[in-house]
Amino acid sequence: MSVHDTRVVHAACPHDCPDTCAMEITVEQGRAVKVRGSDVMPFTHGALCTKVSHYLERVYSEKRLQYPMRRVGRKGEGRFERISWDEALDIIAAKFRDISAEDPRAILPYSYAGTMGLVQGESMDRRFFHRLGASLLDRTICASAGALGWKATVGASIGTDPEAVVDARLILIWGGNPIVSNLHGWRYLQEAKRRGARLICIDPRRSETAKKCHQHIAPLPGTDGAIALAMMQVLIAEDLLDHDYIARYTVGFDELVQRVASCTPEWAAALTGLDADVIRTLAKEYGKAQPSLIRLNYGLNRCAGGGMAVRNIACLPALTGAWRHAAGGALLSTSGNFPKNGQALERPDLYPNAEHFPPRTINMSTIGRALLDEQAPPIKAVFVYNANPVAVAPNTAEVRAGFAREDLFCVVHDLFQTDTADYADILLPATSQLEHRDVHSTYGHVYVVDNQPAIAPLAEARSNTEVFRLLAARMGFEEPAFADSDDALAAVAFRDQDARMLGVGAKVAAQGWARLNLPRPWVPFAAGGFHTPSGRCEFRSSLLERLGLDPLPAWHPPAESVSSNPVLAAKYPLAFISPPARNFLNTSFSHLPRFVEQEGSPKLEIHPLDATSRGIVDGARVRIHNDRGSFHARAVLTEDVRAGVVVSPSIWWQKLSGDGENANAVTSSALTDMGGGPIFYDCLVEVSLV
């Protein structure tokens, strides 16, 4: 083999993770033989997580879909026959034409973060469905509640530079488990710890991360907002405040003082299950330490009061002036730093007839309810890509009932025959990240990362962009927008004239990644400059006021808890959460043999007191159930969860779980206080022996 048969290609990890790693793919004679993290990209630092280190097992899996197929069995059976691409596209186009003739809003796209790429995730697909006049999808399933709570306070998804946190003295890791879901960010938190920072993890479960911190605080699920309110009360009462920062760079402080006056640690203790002294000590420690950092993640926003909880926490750094420091403040997401050019990518101007068919938006978190809703126009077709809603969406019974409708035309475009694919009428094979072009922003650092195709598409796989170009041609869409190549789409993904992007494109082209033009140190709110209407941190939120919501920080109780819903709790007394399993990432890896073997089987972590009272021993097979449904798991007795709380690391494919169900059999499709997000972690259950 000559040297000319080997090359290294720049790539980006596409999965729903804040790290968005820069990768290098070694290709020999047209086959990818090695995947490694770039050792020159500072945030990736030469390392990949265990899942992506074995990425070639995903790319070359024998379970990959090879060619288009048509359903031959009942919905959900997963039986198909092979057809050609021409036949598949003709069937889809004919169905879409028939439905559109009556009302195109009866067609619904359903996608999320199967890829985070701007080209394959939110470009030609959006153009196609905009031009079709289809229903719009409100993509809420992960972060919408917290994002709105943060925006109401800070103004944009911008916070502390993740690389600067090494100089913090106190770090609160709140509602996240970065060892599992932000591994490269964890490296910087560890460095801060080595330099003397104190790490405190706030999580209902003693997670892998909590075990590495100096202190673990375990509130009841859905009560984080009460902790933050009590911390504010202590900071004000003890005068642990930066009065100059408050006067210069915030609005609504006097009203905040009145609002939190009664939110004492004793008040919060009754709601959170924590000792009042734990909350008071936490607040004092936070008020006295500088620089102090709060690293939030989206776990805490998946409860009925999730948006307000994030908002309450986001107020804390402005009270203490922590934003003055590069290593201080708070970080939820970095995505607002990237000047994405959504209008150019998605082309909402292509929507054809807004007067006759006013745009309609469907919340993805209530997809089951939407598919069963007979209000005009009822959904007659759904096109699923970059998503697996039958496994991932809450309230499985409702979701499956919707997808099982024989009169629903369902197309699924995926790499594998997922739980959702079993309900498809037409099943299309998709390309992997190594087989197509893309470019990535991120929500966990401030680098643009490029992805060049390393290998040709396997078998008959086609990319998202190619599928929607072909469908546009069959639908007779003649707009030039549907002729844009993937390179052309990547070229317009960012506003190049934005100061943050000047010169970045050339660097990305040369090395596969580049940091945004942000100063070092990047201290976004040291002197105010918040992205709110007032330009200040808004303790009183003008945005929430316009939305008709409480403009001040407030307590919003869980929908399902012993204190907020005692009647339900009498029947189902255990609070249930389903955080990410270490070896899975949503459902993108939870079917691959290596990772299924490492997880073993679905498990339920339960405190010994709760187990003993139910006659449950370690390793026993148990049934977790409520009025919505049930699933089976292996009991793991552990004091890593507090009494009254049970935890099932997720998300398993239903057909690989043992009993055909996963954790979402018991979760609710009720929505959060703001942002329309799901309340996955706001759920009461009972547990019994099978």
Secondary structure, 3 states (H helix, E strand, C coil): CCHHHEEEEEEECCCCCCCCCEEEEEEECCEEEEEEECCCCCCCCCCCCHHHHCHHHHHCCCCCCCCCEEECCCCCCCCEEECCHHHHHHHHHHHHHHHHHHCHHHEEEECCCCCCCHHHHCCHHHHHHHHHCCCEEECCCCCHHHHHHHHHHCCCCCCCCHHHHHHCCEEEEECCCHHHHCHHHHHHHHHHHHCCCEEEEECCECCCCHHHCCEEECCCCCCHHHHHHHHHHHHHHCCCCCHHHHHHHEECHHHHHHHHCCCCHHHHHHHHCCCHHHHHHHHHHHHHCCCEEEEECHHHHCCCCHHHHHHHHHHHHHHHCHHHCCCCEEECCCHHHCCECHHHHHCHHHCCCCCCCCCCEEEHHHHHHHHHCCCCCCCCEEEEECCCHHHHCCCHHHHHHHHCCCCCEEEEEECCCCCCHHHCCEEEEECCHHHCCEEECCCCCCEEEEECCCCCCCCCCECHHHHHHHHHHHCCCCCHHHHCCHHHHHHCCECCCCCCCCCHHHHHHHHCEEECCCCCCCCCCCCCCCCCCCCCEECCCHHHHHCCCCCCCCCCCCCCCCCCCHHHHHHCCEEEECCECCCCCCCCCCCCHHHHHHHCCCEEEECHHHHHCCCCCCCCEEEEEECCEEEEEEEEECCCECCCEEECCECCCHHHCCCCCCHHHCCCCCECCCCCCECCCCCEEEEEEC
